[in-house]
Amino acid sequence: MNLTGYLMVYLVVAGRTTRPPLWLMCAYVCAGANSQSFAGTGALITCVKSFPGSGRGVVLGLLKGYVGLSGAILTQLYLAIYGGDDSKSILMLIAWLPASVSVVFLPVVRVKPPPPRRNEDGAFFCFLYISVALASYILVMIIVQKQSGFSHAAYAASATALLILLTLPLLSVVVRQEYYWYYWLEKRELQQEPPPEPRTSTWVTVEKLTAEVVQVAEHPPPSSSSCLGSGLKHMFNPPAHGEDYSIPQALVSVDMLVLFLATICGVGGTLTAIDNIGQIGQSLGYPAQSVNTLVSLVSVWNYAGRVTAGFASEALLARHGVPRPLALTLVLLLSCAGHLLIALAVPRSLYAASIIVGFCFGAQWPLIYAIISEVFGLRYYATLYNLGAAASPVGAYVLNVCVAGRLYDAEAARQRGNGESRTCMGVRCFRESFLIVTAVTVGSALVSLLLVWRTWSFYKGDIYAKFRDAVAVQESSHGACAVQQR
C-alpha cells in the first residue's frame, strides 16, 4: 500500500503519467496514508503484548517518540540521497524507504513470551539514552544546516552518523536481549518434564471429554431467538477494569466515550496549533528563519513529550500509584498555557508556546494508548488502539477547519475588504480561535477527571498482578520439572 500509493503520487506530480481524476488521486493518497496505520499497529501492538506485565507506558513512549522523530529523520535522509534540489524526490523516498524497511524487518516482528527475571528496565533505559542522543543530534544538525550552507557530501556525512545512531540499539541492546532470551529458552527446554505415558494421556482426555458432555447436557446452548437479546445483554454488561473487553463492550463503555471526547478536544487543540504554527508566526511578523525554528522546536519537543510521558507516568504509577488518566489531565491543563500564549500574542512568546504545544501533543499519545490497554485489556487492543487514534482527525477537523480556518479567513477578508484574500496579519488572526481552543481544552481536562474518578480504585491496585502471577506460575512449573528430573 505504501509503495503503490506514494509511487503513483510521485509519478503524477513529476509528470510521468497522465493526470488522473480527483477521485483516483485521493485513492492514491488514501492507500499511502493508511499503510502507516498497518505498520504502526503491527509494531506497537506486538511490543505491548510482549511486555504485558510491566513497562507498558515505557514501551509506548519509546515507540511513539521515534515516530515523533521520523519526519526529521526522513528529511535528513532525503537531503543526503537526493541533495534537496528536487522537492518531488521526497515523495519517491517516502514510497520506497518505509516499504523496504517493513519487508526487511517483517520476520522479526512477533509476540514472544518474556523469560523470568529479565532485566527489562536496563534495556529500556539504553533505548532511552540512545534516542535522546539521536534527538539531540538531529536538533543540532537542523540548526547548523540552517545557519550555514551544506554540500551534498556534508549531507551524506551527517546522514551516515544519523544511521549509526538509528542502528545502535539493534547492536547494543536487541542482539544482547535476543541472546539472553534464546539462552533461557534452551535452558527451559532442557528442564521440561518428559511426556506422560499414552495411557495416562488417554485417560485424562476421556475424563475431560466426559466432563464437557455433562456440562453441555446440564447447560444446553441458547436458541437462536435469544441470541440477539443475550448479545445485547453481554454488550451492556462489561467486565471489571483490566479484564478483556469485547469490541462492542468497549464501544458503549462510558470510559471509552469519556476518553474519546477528551482526546477529540485535547489532541484536536494541540494539533490545531501545530498545523498553523507557520501561519501564526507569519501573521505575528516573525521572520522566515524564525518560523522554521518554530517548526523544528515543535518536532523535537513532540519527541520529548512522548518519551517523558511514557517513562514518567510509569514511574508515578509504580511508585506512588498515580492513575494514568490523572497524568493525562495534567498534560491537558499544561497545553492550555501554550494556547493562551498564542491567543494573547505576547512578544517573543511563540517560542515558548511551540515548546509547550509540541511537548503536550506528544505526551498525550502514550498516555491515551496506555490507558486503553490497561482499562480494556489486550485481547482486542489493535482495534481499540486505532479507535482512540480516530479521535485525532475528528478533533482536528472541528477545531482546525471549522473554528480556526473559518475565523482566519473571516479576519483576512475583513482586513482586505473583500472575500478573496487569504492572507491575514496581526494579533486578531488567531486570537478568537485559540481562546475557543483553550476553553475546549479546559473542558476536556474536566471531562478526563471523570475518567480519573471511575478508574481510581483500579489504578490504586496492582494492575499488572495477573501478568506477573502468570510468569511466576510458569517459572515455578519449570522449577518443579527440574526437581522431578533430578
SULMO-V580516 format. One record per helix or strand. SS is the DSSP state (a for helix, b for strand). FROM is the first residue (numbers start at 1). LEN is the number of residues. If there is no record, write none. Layout:
ss-><SS,SS>
from-><FROM,FROM>
len-><LEN,LEN>
This chain:
ss-><a,a,a,a,a,a,a,a,a,a,a,a,a,a,a,a,a,a>
from-><2,22,56,89,120,152,198,224,247,254,277,288,324,350,381,427,431,465>
len-><12,29,27,20,28,39,21,12,5,22,7,33,21,27,36,3,30,21>
